[in-house]
Amino acid sequence: MIAWLGHVTSSPLVIAPFGASSVLLFGAPDSAFAQPRNLVIGHLLCTAVGLAMFYMAGPGIWQMALAVGIAIGLMQLGRCVHPPAGADPLVIMLSGNASVGFFFVPVLAGVCLLLVIALVFNNFVRRHRWPQKWL
């Protein structure tokens, strides 16, 4: 659905970690990792860390490892661990030409779409109460 919308609008709305997020949102919706707070804040936080590291230190191997480690630590501190989001800094670093706009499209836009689709699918198609908690 998100890939189709991205195609129609000519906007890149899909990044690889969204596939893993979908596994949690639709396959394990009761998991703590699949709750809205974890999905949204996890992806936004990890993307911010990846962009900051990219601009401050460049896209090297050690920088990638450090960015992922920092992202994991911050997700733990913020009680918003979303394992797929841990790959966001790698996506940024491996692209080699990340811009701050990446935070908004595809990450923020894609996460919002994932959240809405998960709400509709889990509550109306599966008839399963989701989310378990918002914050």
Helices and strands as residue ranges (DSSP letters): H 2-9, H 17-22, I 23-27, G 32-34, H 36-57, H 61-77, G 83-87, H 88-95, G 100-103, I 104-108, H 109-120, I 121-125
